[in-house]
Amino acid sequence: MNRSKRTALITAFRNMETTVKTVAADSAVSAERALNAAIVNADITRGYEEYLTLVDQYYAEDVEVSTDVSPDPLVGKHRLKSLLLGFLVPLHMMAEMGGLWVSIHEASIPGDSLDEQHSEWSLELIGVTGRRVTEAWCVRRRWKQSRVVSEYHYAHRQDGEALSFDDLRIAAPRDPDTVKPS
């Protein structure tokens, strides 16, 4: 094979490799945007099931989720869903029955890697008293074939004090010793 044919084949291979990487990156960016939009558009007052469906739809079976505040990663879609349930069920109940106003926002952060996407999140909770607390954090997701294979949460911060029982529209149980029969 002469030198010009060999050079042409190498160039074609490199172009094909670049195209494959670009398609994979475009797929990760598209999937990231779709996942983030679905999270923002889900309504916790309707239920928590929408969020669990997103885990099934977008996360790999062996996804690894970690955080800058915990050294041990959580591995597996089922463990992720279990963790989310522990957070989402009480949040749903406080929003639906307790009058808690919940709002979540996301902003993309430019990244350096084709298969890695970063975003900044904020979760605002406002009680019926008007008191509010905002939790904010960043997320780095690594994608493979339109599935999240790794998710890392970092740069956590909180603005405002935690809400209390008084910030919800839930009547406290009365003390039976102080209740007089009618």
N, C-alpha and C positions, 0 to 999 in steps of 0.2 A: 504494500500500500504506500503510495507516495505521500510526501509530507503535507501537501495541501489537502488531500482527502482526510488524512488523520487529523489535521487541525480543524477541518470542517466538522468532523464527527465529534471531537472534543467540545467544540463550541456549541454544537447542537445539544449535546448531553448537558452541558452547563446551563444552557437556556431552558431545557426541559426541567432540570433540577430547580432552577429559579422559579419557573412557572408553578411547579408543584408546591414549593414553599409559599409562594404568594397566595395560591388558592387555599392552602391550609391556614395561613394567617387571616385571609378574608373570612374564612369559615369561623375561626375563633372570634374575630371581631363581631361578626354577625350574630353568632350564638351568644356572646357576652351582652350585646345590646338587647337581644330578645329576652334573655334571662332577667337582666336588670329592669327592663320595662315591665315585664310580668310581675316582678316583685313589687315595684312601685305601684302598679295598677291593681294589685290584689287588695281586697278589703277585709281586714281582720274582723270587722263587725259581722260580716257574713259567715265567717268561719275560718278555720285554720287549714282546711283540706287543700285549698289552692296552693299553699306553700309546699305541702308535702308532694303534691303532683309535680311541682317544678323540680323537686329533687329527683323524682323518678325520670322526668323528661330530660334533664340536663346533666346529671352527675353520673360518673362511672361507678360501677359496683364497688370497686376498691378505692374510691376517692379517699384522699388523706387531707384532713382538715386540722390546722394548727393555729396557734395564736402566740403573740409575743409575751403573754402573761402565763402561759402554761407550757411546760417543757414536753409533755407527752401529746403526740398527735392522736386524733380520733381517726380510726380507719374503718371505712365501709359505709355504704349508703344507709344500711339499716341503723347503724349507730348514730349517724347524722340525723336521721328522721326521729329517732328516740330523743336526742338532745333538743331538737327543734320543738317536739311536742311539749317537753317540759317548760319551754318558754312561751310557745304560742297559745296553748290552752288557757293558762291564766290571763294572758293578754287579751285573748278573745272574750273571755268572761267579763273582765273589767271594762272592755270597750262596749260590749253588747248590753250588759246589765248595769254596770256601774257608771256609765256616762263618760268614760275616759275617751278623750279625743286622741287618735293616733295618726301620725303622719310620718311617712318615710320618704327620703329624698336621696338621689344618687347623682354623682358627677364623675365623668371619666377622668382618669389621670393618664397622660401619655406615658408609655412604657418603652423599654429598650429592646424587648424580645418579641419575635413574631408570634410565639405561642403563649404569651403571657399578657394578661390584661389587668390593669389596676383601676380601682374606682374608690371614691370617697362616699361614705354613707352617713346619714344623720337620721335618727329616730327621735321624733318629738312627741312627748306625752303631756297632755294638758288635762288636769283634773277639773271637776265641776266647780271648784273654788277659784279656778283661774290660775292656780299654781302650775308651773311647767318645769319639766326637766328634759334636757336634750342629751342623748348619747350619740357620739360620733366616733367613727373608726374608718380605717382604710382596709381594702381587700385586694389581695393579689391572687388571681386565678390562673392556673396553667390548664391549657386545653389540649386535648388530643381527639381528633375525629369528632368534633362538635360535642365533646363530653368534658366536664370538669374533672381533672384527675388530681388536682391539688388546689387547696384554697388556704390562704394564710391571712389572718386578721391581725392588724397592727395599728399603732398610734391611737389607742383608745383614749377618749376624754369624755368628761361629763360636765355639762353646764346646768347649774341649778341643783337643789337638793332633791333627794328621792321623795316621791309622792307618798302620802300616808293614806290610811283608811279613811280619814276625814275628807280626802280629795275625791272620793268616790260617792256615788249616789246609792249606797247600800246601807240599809238600816242595821245598826248593831243589835245583836240579840239583847233582849232586856233581861235584867237580873230577876230571876223568879222570886227572890226574897222581897223585892220592892214592888212587885205587881200585886195590886189589890183586886180581888174578884169583883165583878160588877153585879 
